[in-house]
Each structure stands twice: as structure tokens, then as C-alpha cells.
Amino acid sequence: MKYITFCELSNEFLRLPLDERHSYVPIWTKLAAEHNVKTLFWGMPMGVKEHIVCVFETKKDGEAFFNFEREWLGLGTPEAGKFVKSLRTITVY
């Protein structure tokens, strides 16, 4: 399964220096890999309110992706919403 995820980033994230913002991509990619989720690519969408589009892939069911997403967003922790304001995900079979 593949997941096309549009990310709207928080103002706190957007205020970081560009090199620091770029340093998070490998961290998020590693986190995905820890959940058996492969990051296929990242990009900058145009014409939408989100700042980043990511495409992920899992070989299993959707549980691996949703576990990754939960940790990525810090749900249930004080970090929730710190850098990623909102997501929209399209599941592709």
C-alpha cells in the first residue's frame, strides 16, 4: 500500500533556519523505517495550503503506517502538533 501525505507545518517549524528544517527529513525517514514504512520521496506541492507532500509505502496492512504516523505526530505527548500542524493522507492500493 502507498500513502500520499500532505503536511501543513507549524509556524514554529517554519521559523527554523532552512538547514535545520532540512535536517528533520532524514530523522522522519528513519522513524518511518523503524515502523517498516519506506519513504519513497518528499516534495513541495503547489496550489495547496500544505508545505510538504510525502509518499510512503508499506508491504503490510495499514497498521504499520498508522503506528508510524502516530509516533511522527507525537500524538498523546506534549510534542503533539509542535512541527506538523495537520495532515491529509490518500491511501493508494
HTML snippet that shows the backbone in 3Dmol.js (N, CA, C, O; Angstrom):
<script src="https://3Dmol.org/build/3Dmol-min.js"></script>
<div id="view" style="width:600px;height:400px;position:relative"></div>
<script>
const pdb = `
ATOM      1  N   MET A   1       0.849  -1.175   0.000  1.00  0.00           N
ATOM      2  CA  MET A   1       0.000   0.000   0.000  1.00  0.00           C
ATOM      3  C   MET A   1       0.893   1.237   0.000  1.00  0.00           C
ATOM      4  O   MET A   1       1.981   1.240   0.576  1.00  0.00           O
ATOM      5  N   LYS A   2       0.418   2.259  -0.643  1.00  0.00           N
ATOM      6  CA  LYS A   2       1.135   3.529  -0.664  1.00  0.00           C
ATOM      7  C   LYS A   2       0.254   4.604  -0.028  1.00  0.00           C
ATOM      8  O   LYS A   2      -0.974   4.519  -0.038  1.00  0.00           O
ATOM      9  N   TYR A   3       0.910   5.600   0.516  1.00  0.00           N
ATOM     10  CA  TYR A   3       0.222   6.685   1.202  1.00  0.00           C
ATOM     11  C   TYR A   3       0.789   8.010   0.711  1.00  0.00           C
ATOM     12  O   TYR A   3       1.988   8.260   0.838  1.00  0.00           O
ATOM     13  N   ILE A   4      -0.052   8.846   0.161  1.00  0.00           N
ATOM     14  CA  ILE A   4       0.342  10.191  -0.246  1.00  0.00           C
ATOM     15  C   ILE A   4      -0.110  11.110   0.875  1.00  0.00           C
ATOM     16  O   ILE A   4      -1.307  11.248   1.129  1.00  0.00           O
ATOM     17  N   THR A   5       0.841  11.734   1.542  1.00  0.00           N
ATOM     18  CA  THR A   5       0.535  12.528   2.724  1.00  0.00           C
ATOM     19  C   THR A   5       0.933  13.985   2.500  1.00  0.00           C
ATOM     20  O   THR A   5       2.090  14.289   2.213  1.00  0.00           O
ATOM     21  N   PHE A   6      -0.042  14.873   2.634  1.00  0.00           N
ATOM     22  CA  PHE A   6       0.195  16.310   2.540  1.00  0.00           C
ATOM     23  C   PHE A   6       0.338  16.845   3.960  1.00  0.00           C
ATOM     24  O   PHE A   6      -0.530  16.609   4.801  1.00  0.00           O
ATOM     25  N   CYS A   7       1.424  17.564   4.234  1.00  0.00           N
ATOM     26  CA  CYS A   7       1.718  18.053   5.584  1.00  0.00           C
ATOM     27  C   CYS A   7       1.685  19.572   5.636  1.00  0.00           C
ATOM     28  O   CYS A   7       2.386  20.256   4.891  1.00  0.00           O
ATOM     29  N   GLU A   8       0.864  20.073   6.522  1.00  0.00           N
ATOM     30  CA  GLU A   8       0.893  21.507   6.825  1.00  0.00           C
ATOM     31  C   GLU A   8       1.753  21.658   8.068  1.00  0.00           C
ATOM     32  O   GLU A   8       1.426  21.115   9.123  1.00  0.00           O
ATOM     33  N   LEU A   9       2.835  22.385   7.949  1.00  0.00           N
ATOM     34  CA  LEU A   9       3.785  22.529   9.049  1.00  0.00           C
ATOM     35  C   LEU A   9       3.407  23.698   9.938  1.00  0.00           C
ATOM     36  O   LEU A   9       2.755  24.647   9.502  1.00  0.00           O
ATOM     37  N   SER A  10       3.831  23.615  11.198  1.00  0.00           N
ATOM     38  CA  SER A  10       3.504  24.661  12.170  1.00  0.00           C
ATOM     39  C   SER A  10       4.370  25.896  11.938  1.00  0.00           C
ATOM     40  O   SER A  10       5.421  25.821  11.302  1.00  0.00           O
ATOM     41  N   ASN A  11       3.918  27.021  12.455  1.00  0.00           N
ATOM     42  CA  ASN A  11       4.705  28.252  12.380  1.00  0.00           C
ATOM     43  C   ASN A  11       6.039  28.077  13.085  1.00  0.00           C
ATOM     44  O   ASN A  11       7.051  28.630  12.656  1.00  0.00           O
ATOM     45  N   GLU A  12       6.041  27.308  14.166  1.00  0.00           N
ATOM     46  CA  GLU A  12       7.287  27.054  14.898  1.00  0.00           C
ATOM     47  C   GLU A  12       8.307  26.370  13.989  1.00  0.00           C
ATOM     48  O   GLU A  12       9.484  26.732  13.992  1.00  0.00           O
ATOM     49  N   PHE A  13       7.862  25.388  13.215  1.00  0.00           N
ATOM     50  CA  PHE A  13       8.767  24.704  12.291  1.00  0.00           C
ATOM     51  C   PHE A  13       9.227  25.651  11.183  1.00  0.00           C
ATOM     52  O   PHE A  13      10.409  25.669  10.837  1.00  0.00           O
ATOM     53  N   LEU A  14       8.316  26.426  10.630  1.00  0.00           N
ATOM     54  CA  LEU A  14       8.648  27.318   9.521  1.00  0.00           C
ATOM     55  C   LEU A  14       9.590  28.443   9.926  1.00  0.00           C
ATOM     56  O   LEU A  14      10.254  29.027   9.069  1.00  0.00           O
ATOM     57  N   ARG A  15       9.661  28.761  11.226  1.00  0.00           N
ATOM     58  CA  ARG A  15      10.587  29.790  11.709  1.00  0.00           C
ATOM     59  C   ARG A  15      12.011  29.260  11.878  1.00  0.00           C
ATOM     60  O   ARG A  15      12.947  30.045  12.032  1.00  0.00           O
ATOM     61  N   LEU A  16      12.183  27.930  11.850  1.00  0.00           N
ATOM     62  CA  LEU A  16      13.527  27.368  11.990  1.00  0.00           C
ATOM     63  C   LEU A  16      14.376  27.733  10.776  1.00  0.00           C
ATOM     64  O   LEU A  16      13.841  27.915   9.682  1.00  0.00           O
ATOM     65  N   PRO A  17      15.701  27.841  10.958  1.00  0.00           N
ATOM     66  CA  PRO A  17      16.569  28.074   9.795  1.00  0.00           C
ATOM     67  C   PRO A  17      16.422  26.929   8.790  1.00  0.00           C
ATOM     68  O   PRO A  17      16.156  25.790   9.172  1.00  0.00           O
ATOM     69  N   LEU A  18      16.597  27.241   7.512  1.00  0.00           N
ATOM     70  CA  LEU A  18      16.380  26.274   6.445  1.00  0.00           C
ATOM     71  C   LEU A  18      17.194  24.995   6.629  1.00  0.00           C
ATOM     72  O   LEU A  18      16.674  23.897   6.430  1.00  0.00           O
ATOM     73  N   ASP A  19      18.467  25.128   7.007  1.00  0.00           N
ATOM     74  CA  ASP A  19      19.291  23.920   7.189  1.00  0.00           C
ATOM     75  C   ASP A  19      18.769  23.055   8.331  1.00  0.00           C
ATOM     76  O   ASP A  19      18.858  21.829   8.268  1.00  0.00           O
ATOM     77  N   GLU A  20      18.234  23.673   9.359  1.00  0.00           N
ATOM     78  CA  GLU A  20      17.666  22.902  10.469  1.00  0.00           C
ATOM     79  C   GLU A  20      16.380  22.194  10.027  1.00  0.00           C
ATOM     80  O   GLU A  20      16.137  21.049  10.408  1.00  0.00           O
ATOM     81  N   ARG A  21      15.563  22.876   9.225  1.00  0.00           N
ATOM     82  CA  ARG A  21      14.354  22.237   8.700  1.00  0.00           C
ATOM     83  C   ARG A  21      14.715  21.023   7.857  1.00  0.00           C
ATOM     84  O   ARG A  21      14.086  19.970   7.968  1.00  0.00           O
ATOM     85  N   HIS A  22      15.729  21.174   7.015  1.00  0.00           N
ATOM     86  CA  HIS A  22      16.161  20.062   6.168  1.00  0.00           C
ATOM     87  C   HIS A  22      16.687  18.889   6.990  1.00  0.00           C
ATOM     88  O   HIS A  22      16.595  17.742   6.553  1.00  0.00           O
ATOM     89  N   SER A  23      17.232  19.155   8.161  1.00  0.00           N
ATOM     90  CA  SER A  23      17.802  18.087   8.990  1.00  0.00           C
ATOM     91  C   SER A  23      16.727  17.140   9.528  1.00  0.00           C
ATOM     92  O   SER A  23      17.043  16.027   9.949  1.00  0.00           O
ATOM     93  N   TYR A  24      15.473  17.563   9.521  1.00  0.00           N
ATOM     94  CA  TYR A  24      14.410  16.701  10.035  1.00  0.00           C
ATOM     95  C   TYR A  24      13.990  15.617   9.049  1.00  0.00           C
ATOM     96  O   TYR A  24      13.480  14.578   9.468  1.00  0.00           O
ATOM     97  N   VAL A  25      14.188  15.830   7.762  1.00  0.00           N
ATOM     98  CA  VAL A  25      13.765  14.847   6.766  1.00  0.00           C
ATOM     99  C   VAL A  25      14.428  13.480   7.011  1.00  0.00           C
ATOM    100  O   VAL A  25      13.720  12.473   7.030  1.00  0.00           O
ATOM    101  N   PRO A  26      15.757  13.402   7.200  1.00  0.00           N
ATOM    102  CA  PRO A  26      16.353  12.085   7.492  1.00  0.00           C
ATOM    103  C   PRO A  26      15.860  11.481   8.811  1.00  0.00           C
ATOM    104  O   PRO A  26      15.755  10.260   8.931  1.00  0.00           O
ATOM    105  N   ILE A  27      15.562  12.313   9.781  1.00  0.00           N
ATOM    106  CA  ILE A  27      15.047  11.815  11.065  1.00  0.00           C
ATOM    107  C   ILE A  27      13.682  11.182  10.857  1.00  0.00           C
ATOM    108  O   ILE A  27      13.418  10.090  11.359  1.00  0.00           O
ATOM    109  N   TRP A  28      12.811  11.867  10.115  1.00  0.00           N
ATOM    110  CA  TRP A  28      11.472  11.338   9.860  1.00  0.00           C
ATOM    111  C   TRP A  28      11.524  10.097   8.980  1.00  0.00           C
ATOM    112  O   TRP A  28      10.721   9.180   9.151  1.00  0.00           O
ATOM    113  N   THR A  29      12.465  10.064   8.038  1.00  0.00           N
ATOM    114  CA  THR A  29      12.627   8.894   7.176  1.00  0.00           C
ATOM    115  C   THR A  29      13.085   7.692   7.995  1.00  0.00           C
ATOM    116  O   THR A  29      12.614   6.574   7.783  1.00  0.00           O
ATOM    117  N   LYS A  30      13.999   7.922   8.927  1.00  0.00           N
ATOM    118  CA  LYS A  30      14.479   6.839   9.810  1.00  0.00           C
ATOM    119  C   LYS A  30      13.347   6.332  10.690  1.00  0.00           C
ATOM    120  O   LYS A  30      13.202   5.124  10.880  1.00  0.00           O
ATOM    121  N   LEU A  31      12.550   7.235  11.225  1.00  0.00           N
ATOM    122  CA  LEU A  31      11.417   6.842  12.054  1.00  0.00           C
ATOM    123  C   LEU A  31      10.449   5.973  11.251  1.00  0.00           C
ATOM    124  O   LEU A  31       9.946   4.971  11.759  1.00  0.00           O
ATOM    125  N   ALA A  32      10.190   6.353  10.013  1.00  0.00           N
ATOM    126  CA  ALA A  32       9.313   5.550   9.158  1.00  0.00           C
ATOM    127  C   ALA A  32       9.896   4.148   8.998  1.00  0.00           C
ATOM    128  O   ALA A  32       9.173   3.159   9.118  1.00  0.00           O
ATOM    129  N   ALA A  33      11.195   4.057   8.728  1.00  0.00           N
ATOM    130  CA  ALA A  33      11.847   2.754   8.528  1.00  0.00           C
ATOM    131  C   ALA A  33      11.732   1.878   9.772  1.00  0.00           C
ATOM    132  O   ALA A  33      11.598   0.659   9.660  1.00  0.00           O
ATOM    133  N   GLU A  34      11.783   2.481  10.940  1.00  0.00           N
ATOM    134  CA  GLU A  34      11.639   1.723  12.192  1.00  0.00           C
ATOM    135  C   GLU A  34      10.265   1.077  12.302  1.00  0.00           C
ATOM    136  O   GLU A  34      10.087   0.112  13.045  1.00  0.00           O
ATOM    137  N   HIS A  35       9.303   1.605  11.569  1.00  0.00           N
ATOM    138  CA  HIS A  35       7.938   1.064  11.558  1.00  0.00           C
ATOM    139  C   HIS A  35       7.654   0.255  10.295  1.00  0.00           C
ATOM    140  O   HIS A  35       6.500  -0.028   9.974  1.00  0.00           O
ATOM    141  N   ASN A  36       8.728  -0.118   9.578  1.00  0.00           N
ATOM    142  CA  ASN A  36       8.598  -0.865   8.318  1.00  0.00           C
ATOM    143  C   ASN A  36       7.814  -0.093   7.268  1.00  0.00           C
ATOM    144  O   ASN A  36       7.056  -0.665   6.485  1.00  0.00           O
ATOM    145  N   VAL A  37       8.016   1.215   7.272  1.00  0.00           N
ATOM    146  CA  VAL A  37       7.402   2.097   6.285  1.00  0.00           C
ATOM    147  C   VAL A  37       8.537   2.711   5.465  1.00  0.00           C
ATOM    148  O   VAL A  37       9.450   3.324   6.018  1.00  0.00           O
ATOM    149  N   LYS A  38       8.473   2.544   4.165  1.00  0.00           N
ATOM    150  CA  LYS A  38       9.501   3.080   3.283  1.00  0.00           C
ATOM    151  C   LYS A  38       9.076   4.461   2.792  1.00  0.00           C
ATOM    152  O   LYS A  38       7.938   4.648   2.359  1.00  0.00           O
ATOM    153  N   THR A  39       9.986   5.423   2.859  1.00  0.00           N
ATOM    154  CA  THR A  39       9.739   6.750   2.318  1.00  0.00           C
ATOM    155  C   THR A  39      10.176   6.722   0.856  1.00  0.00           C
ATOM    156  O   THR A  39      11.364   6.581   0.566  1.00  0.00           O
ATOM    157  N   LEU A  40       9.231   6.855  -0.056  1.00  0.00           N
ATOM    158  CA  LEU A  40       9.563   6.822  -1.479  1.00  0.00           C
ATOM    159  C   LEU A  40      10.118   8.159  -1.949  1.00  0.00           C
ATOM    160  O   LEU A  40      11.124   8.197  -2.657  1.00  0.00           O
ATOM    161  N   PHE A  41       9.471   9.262  -1.560  1.00  0.00           N
ATOM    162  CA  PHE A  41      10.012  10.580  -1.873  1.00  0.00           C
ATOM    163  C   PHE A  41       9.277  11.666  -1.107  1.00  0.00           C
ATOM    164  O   PHE A  41       8.186  11.457  -0.578  1.00  0.00           O
ATOM    165  N   TRP A  42       9.913  12.838  -1.063  1.00  0.00           N
ATOM    166  CA  TRP A  42       9.360  14.048  -0.469  1.00  0.00           C
ATOM    167  C   TRP A  42       9.325  15.118  -1.556  1.00  0.00           C
ATOM    168  O   TRP A  42      10.133  15.087  -2.483  1.00  0.00           O
ATOM    169  N   GLY A  43       8.415  16.040  -1.450  1.00  0.00           N
ATOM    170  CA  GLY A  43       8.382  17.128  -2.407  1.00  0.00           C
ATOM    171  C   GLY A  43       7.617  18.314  -1.858  1.00  0.00           C
ATOM    172  O   GLY A  43       7.078  18.275  -0.752  1.00  0.00           O
ATOM    173  N   MET A  44       7.581  19.361  -2.650  1.00  0.00           N
ATOM    174  CA  MET A  44       6.866  20.574  -2.273  1.00  0.00           C
ATOM    175  C   MET A  44       5.675  20.728  -3.207  1.00  0.00           C
ATOM    176  O   MET A  44       5.854  21.001  -4.393  1.00  0.00           O
ATOM    177  N   PRO A  45       4.453  20.554  -2.685  1.00  0.00           N
ATOM    178  CA  PRO A  45       3.273  20.680  -3.540  1.00  0.00           C
ATOM    179  C   PRO A  45       2.994  22.144  -3.869  1.00  0.00           C
ATOM    180  O   PRO A  45       3.393  23.049  -3.135  1.00  0.00           O
ATOM    181  N   MET A  46       2.320  22.350  -4.956  1.00  0.00           N
ATOM    182  CA  MET A  46       1.950  23.714  -5.351  1.00  0.00           C
ATOM    183  C   MET A  46       0.432  23.791  -5.442  1.00  0.00           C
ATOM    184  O   MET A  46      -0.223  22.831  -5.847  1.00  0.00           O
ATOM    185  N   GLY A  47      -0.120  24.936  -5.063  1.00  0.00           N
ATOM    186  CA  GLY A  47      -1.550  25.156  -5.197  1.00  0.00           C
ATOM    187  C   GLY A  47      -2.381  24.610  -4.046  1.00  0.00           C
ATOM    188  O   GLY A  47      -3.608  24.577  -4.134  1.00  0.00           O
ATOM    189  N   VAL A  48      -1.729  24.180  -2.965  1.00  0.00           N
ATOM    190  CA  VAL A  48      -2.437  23.699  -1.781  1.00  0.00           C
ATOM    191  C   VAL A  48      -1.850  24.385  -0.557  1.00  0.00           C
ATOM    192  O   VAL A  48      -0.774  24.977  -0.638  1.00  0.00           O
ATOM    193  N   LYS A  49      -2.545  24.312   0.580  1.00  0.00           N
ATOM    194  CA  LYS A  49      -2.067  25.005   1.782  1.00  0.00           C
ATOM    195  C   LYS A  49      -0.921  24.274   2.481  1.00  0.00           C
ATOM    196  O   LYS A  49      -0.212  24.865   3.296  1.00  0.00           O
ATOM    197  N   GLU A  50      -0.738  22.998   2.167  1.00  0.00           N
ATOM    198  CA  GLU A  50       0.315  22.220   2.818  1.00  0.00           C
ATOM    199  C   GLU A  50       1.686  22.586   2.262  1.00  0.00           C
ATOM    200  O   GLU A  50       1.809  23.083   1.142  1.00  0.00           O
ATOM    201  N   HIS A  51       2.708  22.332   3.064  1.00  0.00           N
ATOM    202  CA  HIS A  51       4.076  22.701   2.723  1.00  0.00           C
ATOM    203  C   HIS A  51       4.884  21.556   2.128  1.00  0.00           C
ATOM    204  O   HIS A  51       5.804  21.789   1.343  1.00  0.00           O
ATOM    205  N   ILE A  52       4.553  20.327   2.492  1.00  0.00           N
ATOM    206  CA  ILE A  52       5.317  19.152   2.055  1.00  0.00           C
ATOM    207  C   ILE A  52       4.337  18.064   1.633  1.00  0.00           C
ATOM    208  O   ILE A  52       3.263  17.919   2.215  1.00  0.00           O
ATOM    209  N   VAL A  53       4.721  17.306   0.618  1.00  0.00           N
ATOM    210  CA  VAL A  53       3.996  16.087   0.274  1.00  0.00           C
ATOM    211  C   VAL A  53       5.003  14.946   0.386  1.00  0.00           C
ATOM    212  O   VAL A  53       6.138  15.056  -0.078  1.00  0.00           O
ATOM    213  N   CYS A  54       4.574  13.859   1.003  1.00  0.00           N
ATOM    214  CA  CYS A  54       5.433  12.689   1.203  1.00  0.00           C
ATOM    215  C   CYS A  54       4.699  11.479   0.645  1.00  0.00           C
ATOM    216  O   CYS A  54       3.474  11.389   0.733  1.00  0.00           O
ATOM    217  N   VAL A  55       5.445  10.560   0.077  1.00  0.00           N
ATOM    218  CA  VAL A  55       4.849   9.308  -0.376  1.00  0.00           C
ATOM    219  C   VAL A  55       5.550   8.180   0.370  1.00  0.00           C
ATOM    220  O   VAL A  55       6.771   8.035   0.317  1.00  0.00           O
ATOM    221  N   PHE A  56       4.746   7.391   1.061  1.00  0.00           N
ATOM    222  CA  PHE A  56       5.234   6.269   1.858  1.00  0.00           C
ATOM    223  C   PHE A  56       4.685   4.967   1.291  1.00  0.00           C
ATOM    224  O   PHE A  56       3.687   4.958   0.571  1.00  0.00           O
ATOM    225  N   GLU A  57       5.356   3.868   1.627  1.00  0.00           N
ATOM    226  CA  GLU A  57       4.898   2.558   1.173  1.00  0.00           C
ATOM    227  C   GLU A  57       5.093   1.542   2.292  1.00  0.00           C
ATOM    228  O   GLU A  57       6.095   1.562   3.007  1.00  0.00           O
ATOM    229  N   THR A  58       4.113   0.657   2.424  1.00  0.00           N
ATOM    230  CA  THR A  58       4.239  -0.466   3.350  1.00  0.00           C
ATOM    231  C   THR A  58       3.954  -1.748   2.585  1.00  0.00           C
ATOM    232  O   THR A  58       3.186  -1.765   1.623  1.00  0.00           O
ATOM    233  N   LYS A  59       4.590  -2.816   3.036  1.00  0.00           N
ATOM    234  CA  LYS A  59       4.336  -4.115   2.419  1.00  0.00           C
ATOM    235  C   LYS A  59       3.236  -4.854   3.171  1.00  0.00           C
ATOM    236  O   LYS A  59       2.675  -5.829   2.670  1.00  0.00           O
ATOM    237  N   LYS A  60       2.934  -4.381   4.376  1.00  0.00           N
ATOM    238  CA  LYS A  60       1.907  -4.999   5.213  1.00  0.00           C
ATOM    239  C   LYS A  60       0.598  -4.248   5.069  1.00  0.00           C
ATOM    240  O   LYS A  60       0.377  -3.491   4.124  1.00  0.00           O
ATOM    241  N   ASP A  61      -0.248  -4.489   6.035  1.00  0.00           N
ATOM    242  CA  ASP A  61      -1.505  -3.741   6.088  1.00  0.00           C
ATOM    243  C   ASP A  61      -1.239  -2.317   6.572  1.00  0.00           C
ATOM    244  O   ASP A  61      -0.089  -1.944   6.805  1.00  0.00           O
ATOM    245  N   GLY A  62      -2.269  -1.542   6.719  1.00  0.00           N
ATOM    246  CA  GLY A  62      -2.130  -0.145   7.099  1.00  0.00           C
ATOM    247  C   GLY A  62      -1.705   0.103   8.530  1.00  0.00           C
ATOM    248  O   GLY A  62      -1.393   1.239   8.885  1.00  0.00           O
ATOM    249  N   GLU A  63      -1.684  -0.918   9.355  1.00  0.00           N
ATOM    250  CA  GLU A  63      -1.344  -0.707  10.765  1.00  0.00           C
ATOM    251  C   GLU A  63       0.062  -0.138  10.931  1.00  0.00           C
ATOM    252  O   GLU A  63       0.272   0.736  11.773  1.00  0.00           O
ATOM    253  N   ALA A  64       1.021  -0.610  10.153  1.00  0.00           N
ATOM    254  CA  ALA A  64       2.396  -0.113  10.252  1.00  0.00           C
ATOM    255  C   ALA A  64       2.448   1.384   9.962  1.00  0.00           C
ATOM    256  O   ALA A  64       3.120   2.135  10.668  1.00  0.00           O
ATOM    257  N   PHE A  65       1.732   1.816   8.919  1.00  0.00           N
ATOM    258  CA  PHE A  65       1.733   3.237   8.570  1.00  0.00           C
ATOM    259  C   PHE A  65       1.087   4.073   9.673  1.00  0.00           C
ATOM    260  O   PHE A  65       1.612   5.120  10.052  1.00  0.00           O
ATOM    261  N   PHE A  66      -0.036   3.615  10.178  1.00  0.00           N
ATOM    262  CA  PHE A  66      -0.724   4.405  11.189  1.00  0.00           C
ATOM    263  C   PHE A  66       0.043   4.448  12.506  1.00  0.00           C
ATOM    264  O   PHE A  66      -0.042   5.443  13.226  1.00  0.00           O
ATOM    265  N   ASN A  67       0.793   3.390  12.842  1.00  0.00           N
ATOM    266  CA  ASN A  67       1.666   3.434  14.016  1.00  0.00           C
ATOM    267  C   ASN A  67       2.794   4.438  13.812  1.00  0.00           C
ATOM    268  O   ASN A  67       3.136   5.194  14.721  1.00  0.00           O
ATOM    269  N   PHE A  68       3.370   4.441  12.605  1.00  0.00           N
ATOM    270  CA  PHE A  68       4.409   5.434  12.279  1.00  0.00           C
ATOM    271  C   PHE A  68       3.843   6.843  12.378  1.00  0.00           C
ATOM    272  O   PHE A  68       4.441   7.717  13.005  1.00  0.00           O
ATOM    273  N   GLU A  69       2.701   7.058  11.764  1.00  0.00           N
ATOM    274  CA  GLU A  69       2.095   8.386  11.749  1.00  0.00           C
ATOM    275  C   GLU A  69       1.816   8.878  13.166  1.00  0.00           C
ATOM    276  O   GLU A  69       2.032  10.049  13.478  1.00  0.00           O
ATOM    277  N   ARG A  70       1.343   7.992  14.008  1.00  0.00           N
ATOM    278  CA  ARG A  70       1.050   8.357  15.395  1.00  0.00           C
ATOM    279  C   ARG A  70       2.317   8.816  16.113  1.00  0.00           C
ATOM    280  O   ARG A  70       2.300   9.820  16.825  1.00  0.00           O
ATOM    281  N   GLU A  71       3.408   8.087  15.929  1.00  0.00           N
ATOM    282  CA  GLU A  71       4.661   8.480  16.577  1.00  0.00           C
ATOM    283  C   GLU A  71       5.229   9.750  15.945  1.00  0.00           C
ATOM    284  O   GLU A  71       5.734  10.624  16.650  1.00  0.00           O
ATOM    285  N   TRP A  72       5.145   9.853  14.609  1.00  0.00           N
ATOM    286  CA  TRP A  72       5.652  11.022  13.893  1.00  0.00           C
ATOM    287  C   TRP A  72       5.000  12.296  14.407  1.00  0.00           C
ATOM    288  O   TRP A  72       5.671  13.314  14.580  1.00  0.00           O
ATOM    289  N   LEU A  73       3.707  12.245  14.650  1.00  0.00           N
ATOM    290  CA  LEU A  73       2.974  13.417  15.106  1.00  0.00           C
ATOM    291  C   LEU A  73       3.060  13.627  16.611  1.00  0.00           C
ATOM    292  O   LEU A  73       2.618  14.654  17.125  1.00  0.00           O
ATOM    293  N   GLY A  74       3.632  12.647  17.323  1.00  0.00           N
ATOM    294  CA  GLY A  74       3.750  12.782  18.765  1.00  0.00           C
ATOM    295  C   GLY A  74       2.406  12.740  19.460  1.00  0.00           C
ATOM    296  O   GLY A  74       2.242  13.340  20.522  1.00  0.00           O
ATOM    297  N   LEU A  75       1.438  12.041  18.881  1.00  0.00           N
ATOM    298  CA  LEU A  75       0.104  12.006  19.482  1.00  0.00           C
ATOM    299  C   LEU A  75       0.170  11.449  20.896  1.00  0.00           C
ATOM    300  O   LEU A  75       0.847  10.455  21.158  1.00  0.00           O
ATOM    301  N   GLY A  76      -0.522  12.087  21.776  1.00  0.00           N
ATOM    302  CA  GLY A  76      -0.528  11.656  23.168  1.00  0.00           C
ATOM    303  C   GLY A  76       0.677  12.141  23.949  1.00  0.00           C
ATOM    304  O   GLY A  76       0.885  11.711  25.083  1.00  0.00           O
ATOM    305  N   THR A  77       1.479  13.031  23.368  1.00  0.00           N
ATOM    306  CA  THR A  77       2.654  13.564  24.058  1.00  0.00           C
ATOM    307  C   THR A  77       2.607  15.085  24.032  1.00  0.00           C
ATOM    308  O   THR A  77       1.826  15.664  23.277  1.00  0.00           O
ATOM    309  N   PRO A  78       3.429  15.739  24.843  1.00  0.00           N
ATOM    310  CA  PRO A  78       3.473  17.207  24.812  1.00  0.00           C
ATOM    311  C   PRO A  78       3.964  17.752  23.466  1.00  0.00           C
ATOM    312  O   PRO A  78       3.714  18.912  23.141  1.00  0.00           O
ATOM    313  N   GLU A  79       4.667  16.912  22.677  1.00  0.00           N
ATOM    314  CA  GLU A  79       5.195  17.349  21.381  1.00  0.00           C
ATOM    315  C   GLU A  79       4.127  17.388  20.290  1.00  0.00           C
ATOM    316  O   GLU A  79       4.381  17.905  19.202  1.00  0.00           O
ATOM    317  N   ALA A  80       2.951  16.858  20.558  1.00  0.00           N
ATOM    318  CA  ALA A  80       1.897  16.770  19.541  1.00  0.00           C
ATOM    319  C   ALA A  80       1.657  18.136  18.905  1.00  0.00           C
ATOM    320  O   ALA A  80       1.415  19.126  19.596  1.00  0.00           O
ATOM    321  N   GLY A  81       1.726  18.168  17.595  1.00  0.00           N
ATOM    322  CA  GLY A  81       1.465  19.399  16.862  1.00  0.00           C
ATOM    323  C   GLY A  81       2.591  20.406  16.877  1.00  0.00           C
ATOM    324  O   GLY A  81       2.424  21.519  16.379  1.00  0.00           O
ATOM    325  N   LYS A  82       3.751  20.040  17.442  1.00  0.00           N
ATOM    326  CA  LYS A  82       4.847  21.000  17.533  1.00  0.00           C
ATOM    327  C   LYS A  82       5.344  21.419  16.155  1.00  0.00           C
ATOM    328  O   LYS A  82       5.530  22.611  15.909  1.00  0.00           O
ATOM    329  N   PHE A  83       5.561  20.472  15.259  1.00  0.00           N
ATOM    330  CA  PHE A  83       6.078  20.793  13.937  1.00  0.00           C
ATOM    331  C   PHE A  83       5.077  20.528  12.817  1.00  0.00           C
ATOM    332  O   PHE A  83       5.047  21.266  11.833  1.00  0.00           O
ATOM    333  N   VAL A  84       4.263  19.493  12.949  1.00  0.00           N
ATOM    334  CA  VAL A  84       3.285  19.168  11.914  1.00  0.00           C
ATOM    335  C   VAL A  84       1.913  19.606  12.413  1.00  0.00           C
ATOM    336  O   VAL A  84       1.377  19.047  13.370  1.00  0.00           O
ATOM    337  N   LYS A  85       1.360  20.609  11.752  1.00  0.00           N
ATOM    338  CA  LYS A  85       0.078  21.181  12.177  1.00  0.00           C
ATOM    339  C   LYS A  85      -1.089  20.274  11.789  1.00  0.00           C
ATOM    340  O   LYS A  85      -1.988  20.024  12.592  1.00  0.00           O
ATOM    341  N   SER A  86      -1.062  19.786  10.547  1.00  0.00           N
ATOM    342  CA  SER A  86      -2.138  18.892  10.108  1.00  0.00           C
ATOM    343  C   SER A  86      -1.656  18.044   8.936  1.00  0.00           C
ATOM    344  O   SER A  86      -0.688  18.385   8.256  1.00  0.00           O
ATOM    345  N   LEU A  87      -2.345  16.946   8.720  1.00  0.00           N
ATOM    346  CA  LEU A  87      -2.029  16.020   7.632  1.00  0.00           C
ATOM    347  C   LEU A  87      -3.290  15.683   6.864  1.00  0.00           C
ATOM    348  O   LEU A  87      -4.391  15.693   7.416  1.00  0.00           O
ATOM    349  N   ARG A  88      -3.122  15.386   5.590  1.00  0.00           N
ATOM    350  CA  ARG A  88      -4.161  14.767   4.780  1.00  0.00           C
ATOM    351  C   ARG A  88      -3.472  13.613   4.079  1.00  0.00           C
ATOM    352  O   ARG A  88      -2.427  13.797   3.454  1.00  0.00           O
ATOM    353  N   THR A  89      -4.042  12.436   4.176  1.00  0.00           N
ATOM    354  CA  THR A  89      -3.421  11.257   3.586  1.00  0.00           C
ATOM    355  C   THR A  89      -4.394  10.577   2.631  1.00  0.00           C
ATOM    356  O   THR A  89      -5.575  10.401   2.932  1.00  0.00           O
ATOM    357  N   ILE A  90      -3.865  10.203   1.480  1.00  0.00           N
ATOM    358  CA  ILE A  90      -4.609   9.446   0.494  1.00  0.00           C
ATOM    359  C   ILE A  90      -3.986   8.052   0.442  1.00  0.00           C
ATOM    360  O   ILE A  90      -2.787   7.923   0.198  1.00  0.00           O
ATOM    361  N   THR A  91      -4.775   7.023   0.666  1.00  0.00           N
ATOM    362  CA  THR A  91      -4.293   5.651   0.594  1.00  0.00           C
ATOM    363  C   THR A  91      -4.455   5.154  -0.832  1.00  0.00           C
ATOM    364  O   THR A  91      -5.520   5.305  -1.431  1.00  0.00           O
ATOM    365  N   VAL A  92      -3.396   4.559  -1.377  1.00  0.00           N
ATOM    366  CA  VAL A  92      -3.403   4.065  -2.748  1.00  0.00           C
ATOM    367  C   VAL A  92      -3.161   2.570  -2.709  1.00  0.00           C
ATOM    368  O   VAL A  92      -2.167   2.113  -2.143  1.00  0.00           O
ATOM    369  N   TYR A  93      -4.066   1.801  -3.310  1.00  0.00           N
ATOM    370  CA  TYR A  93      -3.950   0.341  -3.321  1.00  0.00           C
ATOM    371  C   TYR A  93      -3.333  -0.112  -4.615  1.00  0.00           C
ATOM    372  O   TYR A  93      -3.148  -1.311  -4.823  1.00  0.00           O
TER     373      TYR A  93
END
`;
const viewer = $3Dmol.createViewer("view");
viewer.addModel(pdb, "pdb");
viewer.setStyle({}, {cartoon: {color: "spectrum"}});
viewer.zoomTo();
viewer.render();
</script>
